[in-house]
Each structure stands twice: as C-alpha cells, then as structure tokens.
Amino acid sequence: ADIREQTTALLARTGGLFAKFGTDKNHMISATLYITDMKLRDEMNEVWNGWVNEGCAPARVCVEVGLPGDYLLEMSVIAEVL
C-alpha cells in the first residue's frame, strides 16, 4: 500500500480505537507521526488534513524513522477521554 492508503487505514483504525475508549478525533491533544521518508509527508498530510476537523487539530510532530516491513507510517496519539 502507498502512503495515502496506509494513512487512510491508520486513521480509520485510530478512529475505531477512539470510539472503543470513549472519545473521538476532535479530542486529540497531541499526535506524533513516524514516517519512513519525509518526501512522503505532503501526501500523508493531504489525507491527514481531510480527516482532522477544522478547529480540532492537535499539537503534532512528524519525524523520519526506520520502520519494519512495508510500513511507511506509525502514529502515537494522546486524546481526552470524555
């Protein structure tokens, strides 16, 4: 899967985890995105920006790292539980 597909899948999974734990994407406090190549950042940001609701973007950091296998992106989030 390319970076857009992986980002879409990761955000869908994150949304499911938010629901499971009683919160949603509008209550993210911070997000750290780990990407294998900063050249992919613009494509990842297009998906991210379409997912985050206006006025609800968390503090965010994006760092380049090595990831196992075919993974291009990982994410760690902190969210307020309602």
PyMOL commands that place a pseudoatom at each C-alpha (Angstrom):
pseudoatom trace, name=CA, resn=ALA, resi=1, chain=A, elem=C, hetatm=0, pos=[0.000, 0.000, 0.000]
pseudoatom trace, name=CA, resn=ASP, resi=2, chain=A, elem=C, hetatm=0, pos=[1.228, 3.519, -0.720]
pseudoatom trace, name=CA, resn=ILE, resi=3, chain=A, elem=C, hetatm=0, pos=[1.414, 6.318, 1.868]
pseudoatom trace, name=CA, resn=ARG, resi=4, chain=A, elem=C, hetatm=0, pos=[-2.114, 7.549, 1.132]
pseudoatom trace, name=CA, resn=GLU, resi=5, chain=A, elem=C, hetatm=0, pos=[-3.602, 4.078, 1.605]
pseudoatom trace, name=CA, resn=GLN, resi=6, chain=A, elem=C, hetatm=0, pos=[-1.581, 3.445, 4.757]
pseudoatom trace, name=CA, resn=THR, resi=7, chain=A, elem=C, hetatm=0, pos=[-2.513, 6.834, 6.204]
pseudoatom trace, name=CA, resn=THR, resi=8, chain=A, elem=C, hetatm=0, pos=[-6.204, 6.255, 5.453]
pseudoatom trace, name=CA, resn=ALA, resi=9, chain=A, elem=C, hetatm=0, pos=[-6.096, 2.807, 7.091]
pseudoatom trace, name=CA, resn=LEU, resi=10, chain=A, elem=C, hetatm=0, pos=[-4.182, 4.102, 10.114]
pseudoatom trace, name=CA, resn=LEU, resi=11, chain=A, elem=C, hetatm=0, pos=[-6.632, 6.944, 10.689]
pseudoatom trace, name=CA, resn=ALA, resi=12, chain=A, elem=C, hetatm=0, pos=[-9.620, 4.601, 10.329]
pseudoatom trace, name=CA, resn=ARG, resi=13, chain=A, elem=C, hetatm=0, pos=[-8.087, 2.260, 12.911]
pseudoatom trace, name=CA, resn=THR, resi=14, chain=A, elem=C, hetatm=0, pos=[-7.375, 5.214, 15.194]
pseudoatom trace, name=CA, resn=GLY, resi=15, chain=A, elem=C, hetatm=0, pos=[-10.995, 6.360, 14.898]
pseudoatom trace, name=CA, resn=GLY, resi=16, chain=A, elem=C, hetatm=0, pos=[-12.123, 2.873, 15.902]
pseudoatom trace, name=CA, resn=LEU, resi=17, chain=A, elem=C, hetatm=0, pos=[-9.843, 2.907, 18.930]
pseudoatom trace, name=CA, resn=PHE, resi=18, chain=A, elem=C, hetatm=0, pos=[-11.135, 6.335, 19.922]
pseudoatom trace, name=CA, resn=ALA, resi=19, chain=A, elem=C, hetatm=0, pos=[-14.704, 5.012, 19.825]
pseudoatom trace, name=CA, resn=LYS, resi=20, chain=A, elem=C, hetatm=0, pos=[-13.732, 1.931, 21.820]
pseudoatom trace, name=CA, resn=PHE, resi=21, chain=A, elem=C, hetatm=0, pos=[-12.257, 4.093, 24.574]
pseudoatom trace, name=CA, resn=GLY, resi=22, chain=A, elem=C, hetatm=0, pos=[-14.978, 6.746, 24.672]
pseudoatom trace, name=CA, resn=THR, resi=23, chain=A, elem=C, hetatm=0, pos=[-13.515, 9.633, 22.707]
pseudoatom trace, name=CA, resn=ASP, resi=24, chain=A, elem=C, hetatm=0, pos=[-13.128, 10.851, 19.120]
pseudoatom trace, name=CA, resn=LYS, resi=25, chain=A, elem=C, hetatm=0, pos=[-10.680, 12.607, 16.817]
pseudoatom trace, name=CA, resn=ASN, resi=26, chain=A, elem=C, hetatm=0, pos=[-11.970, 16.014, 17.934]
pseudoatom trace, name=CA, resn=HIS, resi=27, chain=A, elem=C, hetatm=0, pos=[-10.496, 15.351, 21.378]
pseudoatom trace, name=CA, resn=MET, resi=28, chain=A, elem=C, hetatm=0, pos=[-6.919, 14.561, 20.339]
pseudoatom trace, name=CA, resn=ILE, resi=29, chain=A, elem=C, hetatm=0, pos=[-4.439, 16.522, 22.390]
pseudoatom trace, name=CA, resn=SER, resi=30, chain=A, elem=C, hetatm=0, pos=[-1.310, 15.505, 20.511]
pseudoatom trace, name=CA, resn=ALA, resi=31, chain=A, elem=C, hetatm=0, pos=[-0.158, 13.245, 17.706]
pseudoatom trace, name=CA, resn=THR, resi=32, chain=A, elem=C, hetatm=0, pos=[3.311, 12.044, 16.803]
pseudoatom trace, name=CA, resn=LEU, resi=33, chain=A, elem=C, hetatm=0, pos=[3.645, 10.655, 13.300]
pseudoatom trace, name=CA, resn=TYR, resi=34, chain=A, elem=C, hetatm=0, pos=[6.601, 8.458, 12.417]
pseudoatom trace, name=CA, resn=ILE, resi=35, chain=A, elem=C, hetatm=0, pos=[7.232, 8.362, 8.666]
pseudoatom trace, name=CA, resn=THR, resi=36, chain=A, elem=C, hetatm=0, pos=[9.908, 6.453, 6.773]
pseudoatom trace, name=CA, resn=ASP, resi=37, chain=A, elem=C, hetatm=0, pos=[10.636, 9.216, 4.266]
pseudoatom trace, name=CA, resn=MET, resi=38, chain=A, elem=C, hetatm=0, pos=[9.897, 12.934, 4.637]
pseudoatom trace, name=CA, resn=LYS, resi=39, chain=A, elem=C, hetatm=0, pos=[9.375, 13.066, 0.866]
pseudoatom trace, name=CA, resn=LEU, resi=40, chain=A, elem=C, hetatm=0, pos=[6.042, 11.323, 1.573]
pseudoatom trace, name=CA, resn=ARG, resi=41, chain=A, elem=C, hetatm=0, pos=[4.940, 13.956, 4.075]
pseudoatom trace, name=CA, resn=ASP, resi=42, chain=A, elem=C, hetatm=0, pos=[2.878, 16.089, 1.652]
pseudoatom trace, name=CA, resn=GLU, resi=43, chain=A, elem=C, hetatm=0, pos=[0.838, 13.079, 0.505]
pseudoatom trace, name=CA, resn=MET, resi=44, chain=A, elem=C, hetatm=0, pos=[0.330, 11.956, 4.110]
pseudoatom trace, name=CA, resn=ASN, resi=45, chain=A, elem=C, hetatm=0, pos=[-0.704, 15.496, 5.087]
pseudoatom trace, name=CA, resn=GLU, resi=46, chain=A, elem=C, hetatm=0, pos=[-3.376, 15.589, 2.372]
pseudoatom trace, name=CA, resn=VAL, resi=47, chain=A, elem=C, hetatm=0, pos=[-5.065, 12.560, 3.934]
pseudoatom trace, name=CA, resn=TRP, resi=48, chain=A, elem=C, hetatm=0, pos=[-4.494, 13.835, 7.490]
pseudoatom trace, name=CA, resn=ASN, resi=49, chain=A, elem=C, hetatm=0, pos=[-5.905, 17.293, 6.695]
pseudoatom trace, name=CA, resn=GLY, resi=50, chain=A, elem=C, hetatm=0, pos=[-9.022, 15.722, 5.180]
pseudoatom trace, name=CA, resn=TRP, resi=51, chain=A, elem=C, hetatm=0, pos=[-9.551, 13.646, 8.328]
pseudoatom trace, name=CA, resn=VAL, resi=52, chain=A, elem=C, hetatm=0, pos=[-8.995, 16.249, 11.062]
pseudoatom trace, name=CA, resn=ASN, resi=53, chain=A, elem=C, hetatm=0, pos=[-11.941, 18.570, 11.563]
pseudoatom trace, name=CA, resn=GLU, resi=54, chain=A, elem=C, hetatm=0, pos=[-11.317, 22.302, 11.272]
pseudoatom trace, name=CA, resn=GLY, resi=55, chain=A, elem=C, hetatm=0, pos=[-10.518, 23.829, 14.643]
pseudoatom trace, name=CA, resn=CYS, resi=56, chain=A, elem=C, hetatm=0, pos=[-9.750, 20.435, 16.183]
pseudoatom trace, name=CA, resn=ALA, resi=57, chain=A, elem=C, hetatm=0, pos=[-6.174, 19.788, 15.031]
pseudoatom trace, name=CA, resn=PRO, resi=58, chain=A, elem=C, hetatm=0, pos=[-3.955, 18.552, 17.868]
pseudoatom trace, name=CA, resn=ALA, resi=59, chain=A, elem=C, hetatm=0, pos=[-0.376, 19.546, 18.549]
pseudoatom trace, name=CA, resn=ARG, resi=60, chain=A, elem=C, hetatm=0, pos=[1.553, 17.431, 16.073]
pseudoatom trace, name=CA, resn=VAL, resi=61, chain=A, elem=C, hetatm=0, pos=[5.089, 16.266, 15.391]
pseudoatom trace, name=CA, resn=CYS, resi=62, chain=A, elem=C, hetatm=0, pos=[6.265, 14.320, 12.341]
pseudoatom trace, name=CA, resn=VAL, resi=63, chain=A, elem=C, hetatm=0, pos=[9.651, 12.578, 12.456]
pseudoatom trace, name=CA, resn=GLU, resi=64, chain=A, elem=C, hetatm=0, pos=[11.505, 10.376, 9.995]
pseudoatom trace, name=CA, resn=VAL, resi=65, chain=A, elem=C, hetatm=0, pos=[12.317, 6.881, 11.267]
pseudoatom trace, name=CA, resn=GLY, resi=66, chain=A, elem=C, hetatm=0, pos=[13.018, 3.376, 10.067]
pseudoatom trace, name=CA, resn=LEU, resi=67, chain=A, elem=C, hetatm=0, pos=[10.025, 1.040, 10.316]
pseudoatom trace, name=CA, resn=PRO, resi=68, chain=A, elem=C, hetatm=0, pos=[9.859, -2.733, 9.820]
pseudoatom trace, name=CA, resn=GLY, resi=69, chain=A, elem=C, hetatm=0, pos=[8.468, -4.445, 6.745]
pseudoatom trace, name=CA, resn=ASP, resi=70, chain=A, elem=C, hetatm=0, pos=[6.457, -2.406, 4.283]
pseudoatom trace, name=CA, resn=TYR, resi=71, chain=A, elem=C, hetatm=0, pos=[5.190, 0.078, 6.862]
pseudoatom trace, name=CA, resn=LEU, resi=72, chain=A, elem=C, hetatm=0, pos=[5.566, 3.706, 5.825]
pseudoatom trace, name=CA, resn=LEU, resi=73, chain=A, elem=C, hetatm=0, pos=[3.840, 5.321, 8.811]
pseudoatom trace, name=CA, resn=GLU, resi=74, chain=A, elem=C, hetatm=0, pos=[3.133, 4.821, 12.514]
pseudoatom trace, name=CA, resn=MET, resi=75, chain=A, elem=C, hetatm=0, pos=[1.338, 7.155, 14.873]
pseudoatom trace, name=CA, resn=SER, resi=76, chain=A, elem=C, hetatm=0, pos=[1.074, 7.766, 18.594]
pseudoatom trace, name=CA, resn=VAL, resi=77, chain=A, elem=C, hetatm=0, pos=[-1.786, 9.900, 19.922]
pseudoatom trace, name=CA, resn=ILE, resi=78, chain=A, elem=C, hetatm=0, pos=[-2.960, 11.285, 23.213]
pseudoatom trace, name=CA, resn=ALA, resi=79, chain=A, elem=C, hetatm=0, pos=[-6.659, 12.074, 23.474]
pseudoatom trace, name=CA, resn=GLU, resi=80, chain=A, elem=C, hetatm=0, pos=[-9.021, 13.283, 26.133]
pseudoatom trace, name=CA, resn=VAL, resi=81, chain=A, elem=C, hetatm=0, pos=[-11.482, 10.619, 27.274]
pseudoatom trace, name=CA, resn=LEU, resi=82, chain=A, elem=C, hetatm=0, pos=[-14.988, 12.029, 27.549]
for i in range(1, 82): cmd.bond("trace and resi %d" % i, "trace and resi %d" % (i + 1))
show_as sticks, trace
zoom trace
